[in-house]
């Protein structure tokens, strides 16, 4: 199925998932409604141990991954549920969101 992206910013960040930096995750919440998450990673998925082992002696906590829910595209402002509601399951990629 070809996805019609709301804008190039959303598409580029969707394709950045599991890599260092910002990414878009798409799924469903506990009630089955479409859910959109802006995720920020300090390191690529799978390399978290490299940072954790080096920062064990730090006196402040470091978040390696942060998830923030969103309803509107941060680049073009479109309502994400209206734009992607019919293709949420096609965009879902398990194991990328913090559980």
HELIX and SHEET records of a PDB file:
HELIX    1   1 UNK A    8  UNK A   14  1                                   7    
HELIX    2   2 UNK A   48  UNK A   54  1                                   7    
HELIX    3   3 UNK A   80  UNK A   84  1                                   5    
HELIX    4   4 UNK A   85  UNK A   87  5                                   3    
HELIX    5   5 UNK A   88  UNK A   91  1                                   4    
SHEET    1   A 3 UNK A  21  UNK A  28  0                                        
SHEET    2   A 3 UNK A  34  UNK A  41 -1                                        
SHEET    3   A 3 UNK A  65  UNK A  70 -1                                        
END                                                                             
